[in-house]
């Protein structure tokens, strides 16, 4: 997955650096590149169901059941359950090519160092994957799973509803308004903003023009960012700034 430059996009307001108590991080498209495996699995399922729809960036960042209900509104409740089980099966089976995106490991090390310095949690992951799918994908990174992880099967309403990020803030012991959400999708940014968090958009999946107006800042990858501690809080800044 490569960053999508869009010189015609209206830039997001340059809010960086930002101060926060914790960072709430999306996984797919933000921390890891799972895009090709996601799209293979969904295109397989849609073909099996006789649909000519092809999975695109507009579908990224939302729970599978929500996407299925939107793409295939004609499905009965029983058919929706079967389709949901099938996409979960396909996605868990296809983790080939999943890789950690640039900047992920360094940024998580910086957050862990900040946690040691501050004596409290500084980050967690808030994902639209279920727990089994998260485990299948995250295992490819070789990184430990964070405490306070939020997965789609732990909330009643997934992104773009604010519930996932409200729960993420609660689990790291932070006021949602004192958190920063890092996201690659419009649905994820809407979720973070609705929860009261500041948002930073990463242009790995969605064109910058669709993200810019919804985020406090816009970057091409996590490699553009760095975390430090200043005055008892996290400082998220452009790398080298």
Buried (B, 14 or more C-beta within 10 A) or exposed (E): BEBBEBEEBEEBEEBBBBBBBBBBBBBBBBBBBBBEBBBBBBBBBBEEBEEEEEBEBBBBBBBBBBBBBEBBEEBEEEEBEEBBEBBBBBBBEBBEEBEBBBBBBBBBEBBBBBBEEBEEBBBBBBBBBBBBBBBBBBEBBEBEBBEBBBBBBBBEEBBBBBBBBBBBBEBBEBEBEBBBBBBBBBBBBBBBBBBBBBBBBBBBBBBBBBBBBBBBBBBBBBBBBBBBBEEEBBBBBEBEE
